[in-house]
Amino acid sequence: MLLLALWGAGCSSSKIMFDAPRKLTGVIMIVGNEPFTRLSIRTDEKSVYLIKCGHDLKRMLLANQGKKVIVFYIGIEEKEPADEIDVVRAVIVPN
């Protein structure tokens, strides 16, 4: 019984959902090594967030790697090595 309780505690994560989308500004980049790469955003404060989003939005963000964007997200989940955000919209910042 104790073993199950410890196993469950190790697998838990904290996910926070917001009533309204929040925004984050940063540069789109890929982290990880093939075949385990992940789409992410690096903020001006050097924080990195993994991005979870739909297929069309992911394709648009991948095509704009290295560019500054504003992403709007509705949830954040604490994970290792970086927190993951649920992105619902993104806007490319003009140079």
N, C-alpha and C positions, 0 to 999 in steps of 0.2 A: 504494500500500500504506500509506504513512504517513497519507494523507488518511483512509482507513478507520479506522485506529487512533485518530486524533484525533476523528473523528465518534463512534466507539463510546465513548470516554472522556467526551464531553460528554453522552451520553444515559444514563449509568449513574446509578443511585440506590442508596441504602443502605436495605435493609429488614431489620429485626430482628424475629424471632418469639420469643415467650416460651413457656416450658413451662407456666406457670400465668398466668391473667389478672392484670393489674395494674390498680390503680384510680387514678382522677383525679377530683377534685372541682372543679366550676366552674359557670358559668352558660351555658346553651344560647343560641346566637345564630346569626344568618345573616350571612355575609360575602360581599362581591362585589356586582356590579350585575346586574340582570336583563338577559338571561336566563341569566347565568352565576353564580348564587348557590350558596353551599355551606353546609351545616350545619357548625357548629363549636362548640367549648367554650372559654371564656375562664376560666383559673384565677385564684385569688386573687393569684398572683404576676404577673398580667397576660400570661401566655403564652397563645397561641391555637393550638389544634390543629384541623385539619380532621377531620371524622368520616366514616368509611366504615362502613356498616352495612346490614342487611337492610331490606326495605321496611316491615315492620310496626314495627320499632324506629324507623326514620326518621320514620314518621308520628306515633308517640308523642312523639318528641323535638320535632318541628315544632310539635305542639300545646302544648308546654310551653316555648316560647321565653321567655327572660327569667327562668326559674326555675332555682334551684340544683339540680344533679343530681350523682350519683356515677356515673361510667361505668367499666365494666370492659372492658379491651382486651387483645388477644392479640398485637398487632404494631404497629410504628411504622415509618413510611417518611419519610426526610428528603426534603422537597420545598420548593420556593419557591412562594408566599411563606410557607407554614407547613407544619410536619410533619403527616402524616396518620396517624390511628390507626384500627385495625380494632376497632370496638366490638362486643361480643357481648351486653352487658346494660347496663341503666341503671336507676337508682333515683332517683325524685324525692325531694329532701330536704324534709321538712315545715318550714313556717315556724316 
